[in-house]
Amino acid sequence: MEIKNSDVATLIKALQDPRTGLNWLALEILGLIQEGKTSQKSYLEPGQKRRKSGQTTEPYTETEEMGVALAVLDSRIVAPMDYWEKALELADEATKKPTTPTGGIGVIPRRPRVPIKLSLIDDLRESQEFVPDEHEAKVIVMRLKELLAEARSEPQ
Amino acid sequence: MRSQLLQEIISELQGLNASSPSLLQQTATDKIFEIFVWSCTLKALRTIGATLQTRDATDRPTTSLQFRLGPGMIFAPTTTPGFVLVSYEGKEYELQNGLRVLGSSKVLHELDICILQRTAAVRCRQNRIHPEPSSVCFLAECKYYGGGLPLHLGREYLGLSSEFTLRVKTLVANTAKNDVQTLVKRHRGTTHFDILPTDQAKIDRFVGWLATELEHVL
């Protein structure tokens, strides 16, 4: 299908490049753009005096195509880091044991709590452990977050 | 977009592939969203006063929980993730993720998040059999999409829903689509959409709903 926005076309080509290895992301962007956007439309049937309302699907504009691409990059690359960190925070909160004594007199020695550690194993890649909080990856994701925000704020 | 900005974005994506290729797998981002919803369920269990203990895939206590990209079988520790042993009001359960469970048609389904009766789970491990639908107390189907939810996901959820006749089951997603919500609601299902890590109010409402419902079924 033809992409109206030349920058989106460039981005998709780059995603499909084997060096980038993100063909699935390119397909997701293409699929969403191809689906189009639903909107309400009013129409007048022949012989009728009152306009009626119905739902239609329209193609995205050039500007909207870029909006779709940026939204997908954000949700697929940047946001997962936020989800992972929130999951760690919630899991840690939920598994905290009370450290205050519940009754009686005396000193109860406090043992340091071992925080829960979460990890994700990729069995298909020889059990490679996927560590979303790996420093280098985190730095790149944070940089991408800034770049995407800059792209969204550019005048169209 | 300025061509320099576009090139910078592309360059960072290439750098990410080099430094952390697993991060860029589609299945990884889907799984991370499941783990996030799993952690909300964990918080809800804590809220109702359940005692929680993390266990590894061989049912031994651990402080390091491992999740897996693919679905697992409860009796095969090399395929299953770790789980959380839940004690509540004198009974025990297991909070599981990515587990294969039999539906009422005897077809195996992967349940993104579920709570199983502990006695049934232990029996399954010992006898190397799959859990039956009667052992499931709660399930959540998680969907993570870059754009709006496609309608077929609503239909798929209804299919899964009919295989597990539970009081508490829900479709959870990071985004929303009116027609999916309408479809599921029409068939008396529940949905929780737009659950984002940046929206604490939505997370609190979702956890609150989970806590109320779990209190009634456990």
Chai-1 contact restraints between the chains, C-beta under 6 A:
chainA,res_idxA,chainB,res_idxB,connection_type,confidence,min_distance_angstrom,max_distance_angstrom,comment,restraint_id
A,D7,B,M1,contact,1.0,0.0,6.0,A-B,restraint_1
A,D7,B,L6,contact,1.0,0.0,6.0,A-B,restraint_2
A,A14,B,I10,contact,1.0,0.0,6.0,A-B,restraint_3
A,R19,B,Q14,contact,1.0,0.0,6.0,A-B,restraint_4
A,T20,B,L13,contact,1.0,0.0,6.0,A-B,restraint_5
A,T20,B,Q14,contact,1.0,0.0,6.0,A-B,restraint_6
A,T20,B,N17,contact,1.0,0.0,6.0,A-B,restraint_7
A,G21,B,N17,contact,1.0,0.0,6.0,A-B,restraint_8
A,W24,B,Q26,contact,1.0,0.0,6.0,A-B,restraint_9
A,E28,B,G146,contact,1.0,0.0,6.0,A-B,restraint_10
A,L32,B,G147,contact,1.0,0.0,6.0,A-B,restraint_11
A,V72,B,G146,contact,1.0,0.0,6.0,A-B,restraint_12
A,S75,B,G146,contact,1.0,0.0,6.0,A-B,restraint_13
A,R76,B,T29,contact,1.0,0.0,6.0,A-B,restraint_14
A,R76,B,G146,contact,1.0,0.0,6.0,A-B,restraint_15
A,P80,B,T29,contact,1.0,0.0,6.0,A-B,restraint_16
A,P80,B,I32,contact,1.0,0.0,6.0,A-B,restraint_17
A,D82,B,P197,contact,1.0,0.0,6.0,A-B,restraint_18
A,Y83,B,I32,contact,1.0,0.0,6.0,A-B,restraint_19
A,Y83,B,F33,contact,1.0,0.0,6.0,A-B,restraint_20
A,Y83,B,F36,contact,1.0,0.0,6.0,A-B,restraint_21
A,Y83,B,P197,contact,1.0,0.0,6.0,A-B,restraint_22
A,W84,B,I32,contact,1.0,0.0,6.0,A-B,restraint_23
A,K86,B,F36,contact,1.0,0.0,6.0,A-B,restraint_24
A,K86,B,P197,contact,1.0,0.0,6.0,A-B,restraint_25
A,A87,B,I35,contact,1.0,0.0,6.0,A-B,restraint_26
A,A87,B,F36,contact,1.0,0.0,6.0,A-B,restraint_27
A,A87,B,S39,contact,1.0,0.0,6.0,A-B,restraint_28
A,L90,B,S39,contact,1.0,0.0,6.0,A-B,restraint_29
A,L90,B,K43,contact,1.0,0.0,6.0,A-B,restraint_30
A,A91,B,S39,contact,1.0,0.0,6.0,A-B,restraint_31
A,A91,B,L42,contact,1.0,0.0,6.0,A-B,restraint_32
A,A94,B,L42,contact,1.0,0.0,6.0,A-B,restraint_33
A,A94,B,K43,contact,1.0,0.0,6.0,A-B,restraint_34
A,A94,B,R46,contact,1.0,0.0,6.0,A-B,restraint_35
A,T95,B,L52,contact,1.0,0.0,6.0,A-B,restraint_36
A,V114,B,T63,contact,1.0,0.0,6.0,A-B,restraint_37
A,I116,B,T54,contact,1.0,0.0,6.0,A-B,restraint_38
A,I116,B,T63,contact,1.0,0.0,6.0,A-B,restraint_39
A,K117,B,S64,contact,1.0,0.0,6.0,A-B,restraint_40
A,L118,B,L65,contact,1.0,0.0,6.0,A-B,restraint_41
A,S119,B,Q66,contact,1.0,0.0,6.0,A-B,restraint_42
A,L120,B,F67,contact,1.0,0.0,6.0,A-B,restraint_43
A,I121,B,Q66,contact,1.0,0.0,6.0,A-B,restraint_44
A,I121,B,R68,contact,1.0,0.0,6.0,A-B,restraint_45
A,D122,B,S22,contact,1.0,0.0,6.0,A-B,restraint_46
A,D122,B,L69,contact,1.0,0.0,6.0,A-B,restraint_47
A,D123,B,G70,contact,1.0,0.0,6.0,A-B,restraint_48
A,F130,B,S22,contact,1.0,0.0,6.0,A-B,restraint_49
A,F130,B,A28,contact,1.0,0.0,6.0,A-B,restraint_50
A,E134,B,S20,contact,1.0,0.0,6.0,A-B,restraint_51
A,E136,B,S19,contact,1.0,0.0,6.0,A-B,restraint_52
A,A137,B,S19,contact,1.0,0.0,6.0,A-B,restraint_53
A,A137,B,S20,contact,1.0,0.0,6.0,A-B,restraint_54
A,A137,B,L23,contact,1.0,0.0,6.0,A-B,restraint_55
A,I140,B,E12,contact,1.0,0.0,6.0,A-B,restraint_56
A,I140,B,G15,contact,1.0,0.0,6.0,A-B,restraint_57
A,I140,B,L16,contact,1.0,0.0,6.0,A-B,restraint_58
A,R143,B,E12,contact,1.0,0.0,6.0,A-B,restraint_59
A,L144,B,E12,contact,1.0,0.0,6.0,A-B,restraint_60
A,L147,B,E8,contact,1.0,0.0,6.0,A-B,restraint_61
A,L147,B,I9,contact,1.0,0.0,6.0,A-B,restraint_62
A,A151,B,M1,contact,1.0,0.0,6.0,A-B,restraint_63
A,A151,B,L5,contact,1.0,0.0,6.0,A-B,restraint_64
